[in-house]
Amino acid sequence: MMDLAVLVEQFAQNIAAQTDCILRGDAKTGNKHADKAFAAFSKLREHGDAGRDALAALFSAPRMDVRVTAAAFLLRHRTEEARAVLEEAAKGEGMAAMGAQQTLKNWESGVWALDLPE
């Protein structure tokens, strides 16, 4: 069984790498990093709420893109905290702010579907 902290770090590193790839126009490599981040989240989910709670440590990550993505994935499980992260990010500019805005819009319209109950 993989350590939860290792999975959280894999998630964070791959989200950051994905963003960096997108910003330099390398969507193909960015998608590979996205796949790895999703895989890390899937493994965290296998640990149930303990895995989700471990990911919540990223709510205070230094990079906004990592904070926003973790919050997007944890909206159902940690709604108030995740919304606060997304609402703060949505006030800014750039890709992370746009992602936060879209995530909140999807949540409010009922189409959010990143971590549905089993």
CNS distance restraints for C-alpha pairs under 8 A (distance, minus, plus):
assign (resid   2 and name CA) (resid   6 and name CA) 7.05 0.50 0.50
assign (resid   2 and name CA) (resid   7 and name CA) 7.19 0.50 0.50
assign (resid   3 and name CA) (resid   7 and name CA) 6.62 0.50 0.50
assign (resid   4 and name CA) (resid   8 and name CA) 6.20 0.50 0.50
assign (resid   4 and name CA) (resid  44 and name CA) 6.76 0.50 0.50
assign (resid   4 and name CA) (resid  51 and name CA) 6.43 0.50 0.50
assign (resid   4 and name CA) (resid  54 and name CA) 6.53 0.50 0.50
assign (resid   5 and name CA) (resid   9 and name CA) 6.13 0.50 0.50
assign (resid   5 and name CA) (resid  54 and name CA) 6.97 0.50 0.50
assign (resid   6 and name CA) (resid  10 and name CA) 6.16 0.50 0.50
assign (resid   7 and name CA) (resid  11 and name CA) 6.15 0.50 0.50
assign (resid   7 and name CA) (resid  40 and name CA) 5.42 0.50 0.50
assign (resid   7 and name CA) (resid  41 and name CA) 7.46 0.50 0.50
assign (resid   7 and name CA) (resid  43 and name CA) 7.40 0.50 0.50
assign (resid   7 and name CA) (resid  44 and name CA) 6.74 0.50 0.50
assign (resid   8 and name CA) (resid  12 and name CA) 6.22 0.50 0.50
assign (resid   8 and name CA) (resid  40 and name CA) 7.20 0.50 0.50
assign (resid   8 and name CA) (resid  41 and name CA) 7.86 0.50 0.50
assign (resid   8 and name CA) (resid  44 and name CA) 7.83 0.50 0.50
assign (resid   8 and name CA) (resid  54 and name CA) 6.85 0.50 0.50
assign (resid   8 and name CA) (resid  55 and name CA) 5.60 0.50 0.50
assign (resid   8 and name CA) (resid  58 and name CA) 7.87 0.50 0.50
assign (resid   9 and name CA) (resid  13 and name CA) 6.01 0.50 0.50
assign (resid  10 and name CA) (resid  14 and name CA) 6.05 0.50 0.50
assign (resid  10 and name CA) (resid  36 and name CA) 7.75 0.50 0.50
assign (resid  10 and name CA) (resid  37 and name CA) 6.68 0.50 0.50
assign (resid  10 and name CA) (resid  40 and name CA) 6.39 0.50 0.50
assign (resid  11 and name CA) (resid  15 and name CA) 6.17 0.50 0.50
assign (resid  11 and name CA) (resid  36 and name CA) 7.30 0.50 0.50
assign (resid  11 and name CA) (resid  37 and name CA) 4.46 0.50 0.50
assign (resid  11 and name CA) (resid  38 and name CA) 7.42 0.50 0.50
assign (resid  11 and name CA) (resid  40 and name CA) 5.56 0.50 0.50
assign (resid  11 and name CA) (resid  41 and name CA) 6.75 0.50 0.50
assign (resid  12 and name CA) (resid  16 and name CA) 6.18 0.50 0.50
assign (resid  12 and name CA) (resid  37 and name CA) 7.42 0.50 0.50
assign (resid  12 and name CA) (resid  58 and name CA) 7.55 0.50 0.50
assign (resid  12 and name CA) (resid  66 and name CA) 5.78 0.50 0.50
assign (resid  13 and name CA) (resid  17 and name CA) 6.07 0.50 0.50
assign (resid  14 and name CA) (resid  18 and name CA) 5.91 0.50 0.50
assign (resid  14 and name CA) (resid  33 and name CA) 4.93 0.50 0.50
assign (resid  14 and name CA) (resid  34 and name CA) 6.44 0.50 0.50
assign (resid  14 and name CA) (resid  36 and name CA) 6.41 0.50 0.50
assign (resid  14 and name CA) (resid  37 and name CA) 5.33 0.50 0.50
assign (resid  15 and name CA) (resid  19 and name CA) 6.26 0.50 0.50
assign (resid  15 and name CA) (resid  33 and name CA) 6.74 0.50 0.50
assign (resid  15 and name CA) (resid  34 and name CA) 6.41 0.50 0.50
assign (resid  15 and name CA) (resid  37 and name CA) 6.22 0.50 0.50
assign (resid  15 and name CA) (resid  65 and name CA) 7.18 0.50 0.50
assign (resid  15 and name CA) (resid  66 and name CA) 5.99 0.50 0.50
assign (resid  15 and name CA) (resid  69 and name CA) 7.56 0.50 0.50
assign (resid  16 and name CA) (resid  20 and name CA) 6.25 0.50 0.50
assign (resid  16 and name CA) (resid  63 and name CA) 7.60 0.50 0.50
assign (resid  16 and name CA) (resid  65 and name CA) 6.80 0.50 0.50
assign (resid  16 and name CA) (resid  66 and name CA) 6.34 0.50 0.50
assign (resid  17 and name CA) (resid  21 and name CA) 6.13 0.50 0.50
assign (resid  17 and name CA) (resid  30 and name CA) 6.91 0.50 0.50
assign (resid  17 and name CA) (resid  33 and name CA) 6.40 0.50 0.50
assign (resid  18 and name CA) (resid  22 and name CA) 6.23 0.50 0.50
assign (resid  18 and name CA) (resid  29 and name CA) 7.37 0.50 0.50
assign (resid  18 and name CA) (resid  30 and name CA) 4.16 0.50 0.50
assign (resid  18 and name CA) (resid  31 and name CA) 6.80 0.50 0.50
assign (resid  18 and name CA) (resid  32 and name CA) 7.81 0.50 0.50
assign (resid  18 and name CA) (resid  33 and name CA) 5.22 0.50 0.50
assign (resid  18 and name CA) (resid  34 and name CA) 6.02 0.50 0.50
assign (resid  19 and name CA) (resid  23 and name CA) 6.17 0.50 0.50
assign (resid  19 and name CA) (resid  30 and name CA) 6.95 0.50 0.50
assign (resid  19 and name CA) (resid  65 and name CA) 7.31 0.50 0.50
assign (resid  20 and name CA) (resid  24 and name CA) 6.45 0.50 0.50
assign (resid  20 and name CA) (resid  30 and name CA) 7.72 0.50 0.50
assign (resid  21 and name CA) (resid  25 and name CA) 6.19 0.50 0.50
assign (resid  21 and name CA) (resid  26 and name CA) 4.92 0.50 0.50
assign (resid  21 and name CA) (resid  27 and name CA) 6.29 0.50 0.50
assign (resid  21 and name CA) (resid  29 and name CA) 6.48 0.50 0.50
assign (resid  21 and name CA) (resid  30 and name CA) 4.98 0.50 0.50
assign (resid  22 and name CA) (resid  26 and name CA) 5.46 0.50 0.50
assign (resid  22 and name CA) (resid  27 and name CA) 5.38 0.50 0.50
assign (resid  22 and name CA) (resid  30 and name CA) 5.97 0.50 0.50
assign (resid  26 and name CA) (resid  30 and name CA) 6.19 0.50 0.50
assign (resid  27 and name CA) (resid  31 and name CA) 5.96 0.50 0.50
assign (resid  28 and name CA) (resid  32 and name CA) 6.66 0.50 0.50
assign (resid  29 and name CA) (resid  33 and name CA) 6.52 0.50 0.50
assign (resid  30 and name CA) (resid  34 and name CA) 6.23 0.50 0.50
assign (resid  31 and name CA) (resid  35 and name CA) 6.16 0.50 0.50
assign (resid  32 and name CA) (resid  36 and name CA) 6.41 0.50 0.50
assign (resid  33 and name CA) (resid  37 and name CA) 6.21 0.50 0.50
assign (resid  34 and name CA) (resid  38 and name CA) 6.16 0.50 0.50
assign (resid  35 and name CA) (resid  39 and name CA) 6.13 0.50 0.50
assign (resid  36 and name CA) (resid  40 and name CA) 6.22 0.50 0.50
assign (resid  37 and name CA) (resid  41 and name CA) 6.29 0.50 0.50
assign (resid  38 and name CA) (resid  42 and name CA) 6.12 0.50 0.50
assign (resid  39 and name CA) (resid  43 and name CA) 6.31 0.50 0.50
assign (resid  40 and name CA) (resid  44 and name CA) 6.25 0.50 0.50
assign (resid  41 and name CA) (resid  45 and name CA) 6.13 0.50 0.50
assign (resid  42 and name CA) (resid  46 and name CA) 6.47 0.50 0.50
assign (resid  43 and name CA) (resid  47 and name CA) 7.14 0.50 0.50
assign (resid  43 and name CA) (resid  51 and name CA) 7.98 0.50 0.50
assign (resid  44 and name CA) (resid  48 and name CA) 7.14 0.50 0.50
assign (resid  44 and name CA) (resid  50 and name CA) 7.95 0.50 0.50
assign (resid  44 and name CA) (resid  51 and name CA) 4.33 0.50 0.50
assign (resid  44 and name CA) (resid  52 and name CA) 6.32 0.50 0.50
assign (resid  44 and name CA) (resid  55 and name CA) 7.83 0.50 0.50
assign (resid  45 and name CA) (resid  49 and name CA) 7.23 0.50 0.50
assign (resid  45 and name CA) (resid  51 and name CA) 5.61 0.50 0.50
assign (resid  45 and name CA) (resid  52 and name CA) 6.34 0.50 0.50
assign (resid  46 and name CA) (resid  51 and name CA) 7.23 0.50 0.50
assign (resid  47 and name CA) (resid  51 and name CA) 4.90 0.50 0.50
assign (resid  47 and name CA) (resid  52 and name CA) 7.83 0.50 0.50
assign (resid  48 and name CA) (resid  52 and name CA) 6.62 0.50 0.50
assign (resid  49 and name CA) (resid  53 and name CA) 5.88 0.50 0.50
assign (resid  49 and name CA) (resid  77 and name CA) 7.81 0.50 0.50
assign (resid  50 and name CA) (resid  54 and name CA) 6.18 0.50 0.50
assign (resid  51 and name CA) (resid  55 and name CA) 6.52 0.50 0.50
assign (resid  52 and name CA) (resid  56 and name CA) 6.58 0.50 0.50
assign (resid  52 and name CA) (resid  74 and name CA) 6.96 0.50 0.50
assign (resid  52 and name CA) (resid  77 and name CA) 7.38 0.50 0.50
assign (resid  53 and name CA) (resid  57 and name CA) 7.36 0.50 0.50
assign (resid  55 and name CA) (resid  70 and name CA) 6.58 0.50 0.50
assign (resid  56 and name CA) (resid  70 and name CA) 6.76 0.50 0.50
assign (resid  56 and name CA) (resid  71 and name CA) 7.41 0.50 0.50
assign (resid  56 and name CA) (resid  74 and name CA) 7.37 0.50 0.50
assign (resid  56 and name CA) (resid  78 and name CA) 8.00 0.50 0.50
assign (resid  57 and name CA) (resid  61 and name CA) 7.43 0.50 0.50
assign (resid  58 and name CA) (resid  66 and name CA) 6.79 0.50 0.50
assign (resid  58 and name CA) (resid  67 and name CA) 5.52 0.50 0.50
assign (resid  58 and name CA) (resid  70 and name CA) 6.24 0.50 0.50
assign (resid  59 and name CA) (resid  66 and name CA) 7.95 0.50 0.50
assign (resid  59 and name CA) (resid  67 and name CA) 4.80 0.50 0.50
assign (resid  59 and name CA) (resid  68 and name CA) 7.61 0.50 0.50
assign (resid  59 and name CA) (resid  70 and name CA) 6.69 0.50 0.50
assign (resid  59 and name CA) (resid  71 and name CA) 6.59 0.50 0.50
assign (resid  59 and name CA) (resid  82 and name CA) 7.55 0.50 0.50
assign (resid  59 and name CA) (resid  85 and name CA) 6.72 0.50 0.50
assign (resid  60 and name CA) (resid  67 and name CA) 6.44 0.50 0.50
assign (resid  61 and name CA) (resid  66 and name CA) 6.50 0.50 0.50
assign (resid  61 and name CA) (resid  67 and name CA) 5.68 0.50 0.50
assign (resid  62 and name CA) (resid  66 and name CA) 7.90 0.50 0.50
assign (resid  62 and name CA) (resid  67 and name CA) 7.80 0.50 0.50
assign (resid  63 and name CA) (resid  67 and name CA) 6.47 0.50 0.50
assign (resid  64 and name CA) (resid  68 and name CA) 6.03 0.50 0.50
assign (resid  64 and name CA) (resid  89 and name CA) 7.21 0.50 0.50
assign (resid  64 and name CA) (resid  96 and name CA) 6.29 0.50 0.50
assign (resid  65 and name CA) (resid  69 and name CA) 6.09 0.50 0.50
assign (resid  65 and name CA) (resid  95 and name CA) 7.77 0.50 0.50
assign (resid  65 and name CA) (resid  96 and name CA) 4.99 0.50 0.50
assign (resid  66 and name CA) (resid  70 and name CA) 6.12 0.50 0.50
assign (resid  67 and name CA) (resid  71 and name CA) 6.10 0.50 0.50
assign (resid  67 and name CA) (resid  85 and name CA) 7.11 0.50 0.50
assign (resid  68 and name CA) (resid  72 and name CA) 6.03 0.50 0.50
assign (resid  68 and name CA) (resid  85 and name CA) 6.69 0.50 0.50
assign (resid  68 and name CA) (resid  86 and name CA) 5.90 0.50 0.50
assign (resid  68 and name CA) (resid  89 and name CA) 7.04 0.50 0.50
assign (resid  68 and name CA) (resid  96 and name CA) 6.51 0.50 0.50
assign (resid  68 and name CA) (resid  99 and name CA) 7.34 0.50 0.50
assign (resid  68 and name CA) (resid 100 and name CA) 6.07 0.50 0.50
assign (resid  69 and name CA) (resid  73 and name CA) 6.30 0.50 0.50
assign (resid  70 and name CA) (resid  74 and name CA) 6.23 0.50 0.50
assign (resid  70 and name CA) (resid  82 and name CA) 7.99 0.50 0.50
assign (resid  71 and name CA) (resid  75 and name CA) 6.03 0.50 0.50
assign (resid  71 and name CA) (resid  81 and name CA) 7.82 0.50 0.50
assign (resid  71 and name CA) (resid  82 and name CA) 4.46 0.50 0.50
assign (resid  71 and name CA) (resid  83 and name CA) 7.18 0.50 0.50
assign (resid  71 and name CA) (resid  85 and name CA) 6.48 0.50 0.50
assign (resid  71 and name CA) (resid  86 and name CA) 6.59 0.50 0.50
assign (resid  72 and name CA) (resid  82 and name CA) 6.91 0.50 0.50
assign (resid  72 and name CA) (resid  86 and name CA) 7.52 0.50 0.50
assign (resid  72 and name CA) (resid 100 and name CA) 7.54 0.50 0.50
assign (resid  72 and name CA) (resid 103 and name CA) 6.33 0.50 0.50
assign (resid  72 and name CA) (resid 114 and name CA) 7.50 0.50 0.50
assign (resid  73 and name CA) (resid 114 and name CA) 5.57 0.50 0.50
assign (resid  73 and name CA) (resid 115 and name CA) 6.17 0.50 0.50
assign (resid  74 and name CA) (resid  78 and name CA) 5.59 0.50 0.50
assign (resid  74 and name CA) (resid  79 and name CA) 6.96 0.50 0.50
assign (resid  74 and name CA) (resid  82 and name CA) 6.28 0.50 0.50
assign (resid  74 and name CA) (resid 115 and name CA) 7.14 0.50 0.50
assign (resid  75 and name CA) (resid  79 and name CA) 4.54 0.50 0.50
assign (resid  75 and name CA) (resid  80 and name CA) 7.81 0.50 0.50
assign (resid  75 and name CA) (resid  82 and name CA) 5.39 0.50 0.50
assign (resid  75 and name CA) (resid  83 and name CA) 6.81 0.50 0.50
assign (resid  76 and name CA) (resid 115 and name CA) 6.97 0.50 0.50
assign (resid  76 and name CA) (resid 116 and name CA) 7.43 0.50 0.50
assign (resid  78 and name CA) (resid  82 and name CA) 5.84 0.50 0.50
assign (resid  79 and name CA) (resid  83 and name CA) 5.90 0.50 0.50
assign (resid  80 and name CA) (resid  84 and name CA) 6.22 0.50 0.50
assign (resid  81 and name CA) (resid  85 and name CA) 6.42 0.50 0.50
assign (resid  82 and name CA) (resid  86 and name CA) 6.21 0.50 0.50
assign (resid  83 and name CA) (resid  87 and name CA) 5.84 0.50 0.50
assign (resid  83 and name CA) (resid 104 and name CA) 7.53 0.50 0.50
assign (resid  84 and name CA) (resid  88 and name CA) 6.13 0.50 0.50
assign (resid  85 and name CA) (resid  89 and name CA) 6.22 0.50 0.50
assign (resid  86 and name CA) (resid  90 and name CA) 5.92 0.50 0.50
assign (resid  86 and name CA) (resid 100 and name CA) 5.01 0.50 0.50
assign (resid  86 and name CA) (resid 101 and name CA) 7.32 0.50 0.50
assign (resid  86 and name CA) (resid 103 and name CA) 7.83 0.50 0.50
assign (resid  86 and name CA) (resid 104 and name CA) 7.08 0.50 0.50
assign (resid  87 and name CA) (resid  91 and name CA) 6.70 0.50 0.50
assign (resid  87 and name CA) (resid 100 and name CA) 7.06 0.50 0.50
assign (resid  87 and name CA) (resid 101 and name CA) 7.59 0.50 0.50
assign (resid  87 and name CA) (resid 104 and name CA) 7.72 0.50 0.50
assign (resid  88 and name CA) (resid  92 and name CA) 7.53 0.50 0.50
assign (resid  89 and name CA) (resid  96 and name CA) 6.93 0.50 0.50
assign (resid  89 and name CA) (resid  97 and name CA) 5.16 0.50 0.50
assign (resid  89 and name CA) (resid 100 and name CA) 6.14 0.50 0.50
assign (resid  90 and name CA) (resid  96 and name CA) 7.71 0.50 0.50
assign (resid  90 and name CA) (resid  97 and name CA) 4.41 0.50 0.50
assign (resid  90 and name CA) (resid  98 and name CA) 6.59 0.50 0.50
assign (resid  90 and name CA) (resid  99 and name CA) 7.79 0.50 0.50
assign (resid  90 and name CA) (resid 100 and name CA) 5.15 0.50 0.50
assign (resid  90 and name CA) (resid 101 and name CA) 5.12 0.50 0.50
assign (resid  91 and name CA) (resid  97 and name CA) 6.71 0.50 0.50
assign (resid  92 and name CA) (resid  97 and name CA) 5.37 0.50 0.50
assign (resid  93 and name CA) (resid  97 and name CA) 5.27 0.50 0.50
assign (resid  93 and name CA) (resid  98 and name CA) 7.19 0.50 0.50
assign (resid  94 and name CA) (resid  98 and name CA) 6.32 0.50 0.50
assign (resid  95 and name CA) (resid  99 and name CA) 6.13 0.50 0.50
assign (resid  96 and name CA) (resid 100 and name CA) 6.12 0.50 0.50
assign (resid  97 and name CA) (resid 101 and name CA) 6.15 0.50 0.50
assign (resid  98 and name CA) (resid 102 and name CA) 6.15 0.50 0.50
assign (resid  99 and name CA) (resid 103 and name CA) 6.04 0.50 0.50
assign (resid 100 and name CA) (resid 104 and name CA) 6.18 0.50 0.50
assign (resid 101 and name CA) (resid 105 and name CA) 6.19 0.50 0.50
assign (resid 102 and name CA) (resid 106 and name CA) 6.09 0.50 0.50
assign (resid 103 and name CA) (resid 107 and name CA) 6.08 0.50 0.50
assign (resid 103 and name CA) (resid 112 and name CA) 7.18 0.50 0.50
assign (resid 104 and name CA) (resid 108 and name CA) 6.08 0.50 0.50
assign (resid 105 and name CA) (resid 109 and name CA) 6.12 0.50 0.50
assign (resid 106 and name CA) (resid 110 and name CA) 6.05 0.50 0.50
assign (resid 106 and name CA) (resid 111 and name CA) 5.11 0.50 0.50
assign (resid 106 and name CA) (resid 112 and name CA) 4.97 0.50 0.50
assign (resid 107 and name CA) (resid 111 and name CA) 6.15 0.50 0.50
assign (resid 107 and name CA) (resid 112 and name CA) 4.87 0.50 0.50
